């Protein structure tokens, strides 16, 4: 005998609910694992640098990259404003 539509929909709904619970359990488990792995990474990162100068040098590079990224974003926004102005005024 073939399955009725109502039975099929109930079965789908149950599967959907079970998937949601499974995803929730998986996310909870993953969070616990990432917390443990984050602590390990911090210890490894600090041990990579031989001296304080290397760490400061790396921080300087990061700061320069941040500034360049901010400038790039600013330029893109200004160019978008110019294009919009040109589209609506010309």
Backbone as JSON Lines, residues from 0, in Angstrom:
{"i":0,"aa":"X","n":[0.84,-1.18,0.0],"ca":[0.0,0.0,0.0],"c":[0.89,1.24,0.0]}
{"i":1,"aa":"X","n":[0.48,2.24,-0.74],"ca":[1.29,3.45,-0.85],"c":[1.09,4.35,0.36]}
{"i":2,"aa":"X","n":[2.08,5.14,0.58],"ca":[2.07,6.05,1.73],"c":[1.25,7.3,1.4]}
{"i":3,"aa":"X","n":[0.44,7.74,2.36],"ca":[-0.37,8.93,2.14],"c":[0.48,10.17,2.33]}
{"i":4,"aa":"X","n":[0.0,11.25,1.74],"ca":[0.74,12.52,1.83],"c":[0.89,12.97,3.28]}
{"i":5,"aa":"X","n":[-0.14,12.83,4.09],"ca":[-0.08,13.25,5.49],"c":[0.98,12.45,6.25]}
{"i":6,"aa":"X","n":[1.04,11.15,5.99],"ca":[2.06,10.32,6.63],"c":[3.46,10.74,6.2]}
{"i":7,"aa":"X","n":[3.58,11.01,4.9],"ca":[4.87,11.43,4.36],"c":[5.32,12.75,4.99]}
{"i":8,"aa":"X","n":[4.41,13.71,5.13],"ca":[4.74,15.01,5.74],"c":[5.12,14.85,7.21]}
{"i":9,"aa":"X","n":[4.41,13.98,7.94],"ca":[4.76,13.73,9.34],"c":[6.16,13.16,9.46]}
{"i":10,"aa":"X","n":[6.46,12.24,8.57],"ca":[7.8,11.62,8.56],"c":[8.87,12.68,8.27]}
{"i":11,"aa":"X","n":[8.6,13.55,7.3],"ca":[9.54,14.62,6.98],"c":[9.74,15.56,8.16]}
{"i":12,"aa":"X","n":[8.64,15.9,8.84],"ca":[8.71,16.81,9.99],"c":[9.55,16.2,11.1]}
{"i":13,"aa":"X","n":[9.37,14.91,11.37],"ca":[10.16,14.24,12.4],"c":[11.64,14.25,12.04]}
{"i":14,"aa":"X","n":[11.96,14.0,10.77],"ca":[13.35,14.01,10.32],"c":[13.94,15.41,10.46]}
{"i":15,"aa":"X","n":[13.14,16.42,10.17],"ca":[13.6,17.8,10.27],"c":[13.92,18.16,11.72]}
{"i":16,"aa":"X","n":[13.06,17.77,12.63],"ca":[13.28,18.03,14.05],"c":[14.5,17.29,14.55]}
{"i":17,"aa":"X","n":[14.67,16.05,14.11],"ca":[15.84,15.28,14.56],"c":[17.13,15.89,14.01]}
{"i":18,"aa":"X","n":[17.09,16.42,12.79],"ca":[18.27,17.08,12.23],"c":[18.64,18.32,13.02]}
{"i":19,"aa":"X","n":[17.63,19.08,13.45],"ca":[17.89,20.28,14.24],"c":[18.56,19.91,15.56]}
{"i":20,"aa":"X","n":[18.06,18.89,16.23],"ca":[18.67,18.46,17.49],"c":[20.08,17.93,17.27]}
{"i":21,"aa":"X","n":[20.27,17.19,16.18],"ca":[21.61,16.67,15.88],"c":[22.59,17.81,15.61]}
{"i":22,"aa":"X","n":[22.14,18.83,14.88],"ca":[23.0,19.99,14.62],"c":[23.35,20.72,15.91]}
{"i":23,"aa":"X","n":[22.36,20.86,16.77],"ca":[22.6,21.52,18.05],"c":[23.63,20.76,18.88]}
{"i":24,"aa":"X","n":[23.49,19.43,18.93],"ca":[24.44,18.61,19.67],"c":[25.84,18.72,19.07]}
{"i":25,"aa":"X","n":[25.91,18.71,17.73],"ca":[27.2,18.8,17.05],"c":[27.86,20.15,17.32]}
{"i":26,"aa":"X","n":[27.08,21.23,17.27],"ca":[27.64,22.56,17.54],"c":[28.15,22.67,18.96]}
{"i":27,"aa":"X","n":[27.4,22.11,19.89],"ca":[27.83,22.14,21.29],"c":[29.13,21.38,21.47]}
{"i":28,"aa":"X","n":[29.24,20.24,20.82],"ca":[30.45,19.42,20.9],"c":[31.62,20.15,20.24]}
{"i":29,"aa":"X","n":[31.37,20.8,19.09],"ca":[32.42,21.52,18.38],"c":[32.93,22.71,19.19]}
{"i":30,"aa":"X","n":[32.03,23.4,19.88],"ca":[32.45,24.54,20.71],"c":[33.42,24.09,21.79]}
{"i":31,"aa":"X","n":[33.12,22.98,22.41],"ca":[34.01,22.47,23.46],"c":[35.37,22.11,22.88]}
{"i":32,"aa":"X","n":[35.38,21.53,21.7],"ca":[36.65,21.16,21.08],"c":[37.44,22.38,20.65]}
{"i":33,"aa":"X","n":[36.77,23.41,20.14],"ca":[37.49,24.61,19.71],"c":[38.05,25.36,20.89]}
{"i":34,"aa":"X","n":[37.36,25.36,22.02],"ca":[37.89,26.02,23.2],"c":[39.2,25.39,23.63]}
{"i":35,"aa":"X","n":[39.26,24.08,23.62],"ca":[40.47,23.38,23.99],"c":[41.58,23.64,22.98]}
{"i":36,"aa":"X","n":[41.24,23.64,21.69],"ca":[42.25,23.84,20.66],"c":[42.74,25.29,20.66]}
{"i":37,"aa":"X","n":[41.87,26.27,20.99],"ca":[42.29,27.66,21.05],"c":[43.34,27.86,22.12]}
{"i":38,"aa":"X","n":[43.2,27.21,23.24],"ca":[44.18,27.34,24.31],"c":[45.52,26.79,23.86]}
{"i":39,"aa":"X","n":[45.53,25.7,23.14],"ca":[46.76,25.11,22.65],"c":[47.44,26.04,21.64]}
{"i":40,"aa":"X","n":[46.66,26.67,20.78],"ca":[47.22,27.55,19.76],"c":[47.89,28.75,20.41]}
{"i":41,"aa":"X","n":[47.31,29.32,21.45],"ca":[47.91,30.46,22.12],"c":[49.28,30.12,22.67]}
{"i":42,"aa":"X","n":[49.41,28.96,23.24],"ca":[50.69,28.54,23.79],"c":[51.7,28.35,22.67]}
{"i":43,"aa":"X","n":[51.29,27.77,21.58],"ca":[52.2,27.54,20.46],"c":[52.62,28.86,19.81]}
{"i":44,"aa":"X","n":[51.7,29.81,19.66],"ca":[52.03,31.07,19.03],"c":[53.08,31.83,19.82]}
{"i":45,"aa":"X","n":[52.96,31.86,21.12],"ca":[53.92,32.6,21.92],"c":[55.28,31.92,21.94]}
{"i":46,"aa":"X","n":[55.31,30.61,21.75],"ca":[56.58,29.9,21.75],"c":[57.3,30.02,20.41]}
{"i":47,"aa":"X","n":[56.62,30.46,19.35],"ca":[57.24,30.6,18.04],"c":[58.3,31.7,18.03]}
{"i":48,"aa":"X","n":[58.07,32.74,18.76],"ca":[58.95,33.89,18.71],"c":[60.1,33.73,19.69]}
{"i":49,"aa":"X","n":[61.31,33.95,19.16],"ca":[62.5,33.8,19.99],"c":[62.67,34.97,20.94]}
{"i":50,"aa":"X","n":[62.36,36.15,20.46],"ca":[62.57,37.32,21.31],"c":[61.38,38.27,21.21]}
{"i":51,"aa":"X","n":[61.43,39.25,22.04],"ca":[60.38,40.27,22.08],"c":[60.38,41.09,20.79]}
{"i":52,"aa":"X","n":[61.54,41.27,20.19],"ca":[61.65,42.06,18.96],"c":[60.88,41.41,17.81]}
{"i":53,"aa":"X","n":[60.96,40.09,17.71],"ca":[60.22,39.39,16.66],"c":[58.72,39.6,16.82]}
{"i":54,"aa":"X","n":[58.25,39.54,18.06],"ca":[56.84,39.74,18.33],"c":[56.42,41.16,17.97]}
{"i":55,"aa":"X","n":[57.23,42.14,18.34],"ca":[56.92,43.54,18.02],"c":[56.95,43.77,16.52]}
{"i":56,"aa":"X","n":[57.9,43.14,15.84],"ca":[58.0,43.26,14.38],"c":[56.73,42.72,13.72]}
{"i":57,"aa":"X","n":[56.25,41.61,14.22],"ca":[55.02,41.02,13.68],"c":[53.84,41.94,13.93]}
{"i":58,"aa":"X","n":[53.77,42.52,15.12],"ca":[52.67,43.43,15.44],"c":[52.71,44.67,14.54]}
{"i":59,"aa":"X","n":[53.91,45.16,14.23],"ca":[54.04,46.31,13.33],"c":[53.51,45.97,11.94]}
{"i":60,"aa":"X","n":[53.84,44.77,11.46],"ca":[53.35,44.34,10.16],"c":[51.83,44.25,10.15]}
{"i":61,"aa":"X","n":[51.27,43.73,11.23],"ca":[49.82,43.6,11.33],"c":[49.17,44.99,11.32]}
{"i":62,"aa":"X","n":[49.75,45.93,12.06],"ca":[49.21,47.29,12.09],"c":[49.26,47.94,10.72]}
{"i":63,"aa":"X","n":[50.36,47.75,9.99],"ca":[50.47,48.31,8.64],"c":[49.41,47.71,7.72]}
{"i":64,"aa":"X","n":[49.2,46.41,7.83],"ca":[48.18,45.77,7.0],"c":[46.78,46.28,7.33]}
{"i":65,"aa":"X","n":[46.53,46.51,8.61],"ca":[45.22,47.05,9.01],"c":[45.0,48.42,8.41]}
{"i":66,"aa":"X","n":[46.02,49.27,8.44],"ca":[45.9,50.61,7.86],"c":[45.64,50.53,6.36]}
{"i":67,"aa":"X","n":[46.38,49.66,5.68],"ca":[46.21,49.54,4.24],"c":[44.81,49.03,3.9]}
{"i":68,"aa":"X","n":[44.3,48.11,4.7],"ca":[42.95,47.6,4.47],"c":[41.91,48.7,4.68]}
{"i":69,"aa":"X","n":[42.1,49.5,5.72],"ca":[41.18,50.62,5.96],"c":[41.2,51.6,4.81]}
{"i":70,"aa":"X","n":[42.4,51.92,4.27],"ca":[42.5,52.82,3.13],"c":[41.8,52.22,1.91]}
{"i":71,"aa":"X","n":[41.99,50.95,1.68],"ca":[41.36,50.29,0.54],"c":[39.84,50.35,0.65]}
{"i":72,"aa":"X","n":[39.33,50.12,1.84],"ca":[37.88,50.18,2.05],"c":[37.38,51.6,1.8]}
{"i":73,"aa":"X","n":[38.1,52.58,2.3],"ca":[37.72,53.98,2.11],"c":[37.7,54.33,0.62]}
{"i":74,"aa":"X","n":[38.7,53.9,-0.11],"ca":[38.76,54.19,-1.55],"c":[37.58,53.54,-2.27]}
{"i":75,"aa":"X","n":[37.24,52.32,-1.93],"ca":[36.12,51.65,-2.57],"c":[34.81,52.39,-2.28]}
{"i":76,"aa":"X","n":[34.63,52.82,-1.05],"ca":[33.41,53.55,-0.7],"c":[33.33,54.86,-1.48]}
{"i":77,"aa":"X","n":[34.43,55.58,-1.56],"ca":[34.44,56.85,-2.3],"c":[34.14,56.6,-3.78]}
{"i":78,"aa":"X","n":[34.74,55.57,-4.34],"ca":[34.47,55.26,-5.75],"c":[33.0,54.87,-5.96]}
{"i":79,"aa":"X","n":[32.41,54.15,-5.03],"ca":[30.99,53.82,-5.14],"c":[30.12,55.06,-5.11]}
{"i":80,"aa":"X","n":[30.46,56.01,-4.24],"ca":[29.69,57.25,-4.17],"c":[29.82,58.02,-5.48]}
{"i":81,"aa":"X","n":[31.01,58.04,-6.04],"ca":[31.22,58.74,-7.32],"c":[30.39,58.07,-8.43]}
{"i":82,"aa":"X","n":[30.39,56.76,-8.47],"ca":[29.62,56.04,-9.5],"c":[28.12,56.3,-9.32]}
{"i":83,"aa":"X","n":[27.64,56.24,-8.09],"ca":[26.22,56.52,-7.85],"c":[25.87,57.95,-8.24]}
{"i":84,"aa":"X","n":[26.74,58.87,-7.91],"ca":[26.52,60.26,-8.28],"c":[26.44,60.41,-9.81]}
{"i":85,"aa":"X","n":[27.35,59.74,-10.48],"ca":[27.38,59.82,-11.94],"c":[26.12,59.18,-12.54]}
{"i":86,"aa":"X","n":[25.65,58.11,-11.97],"ca":[24.46,57.44,-12.5],"c":[23.21,58.29,-12.36]}
{"i":87,"aa":"X","n":[23.08,58.93,-11.23],"ca":[21.82,59.65,-10.97],"c":[21.85,61.1,-11.4]}
{"i":88,"aa":"X","n":[23.02,61.69,-11.58],"ca":[23.08,63.09,-11.98],"c":[23.32,63.3,-13.46]}
{"i":89,"aa":"X","n":[23.91,62.32,-14.14],"ca":[24.19,62.5,-15.56],"c":[23.09,61.98,-16.43]}
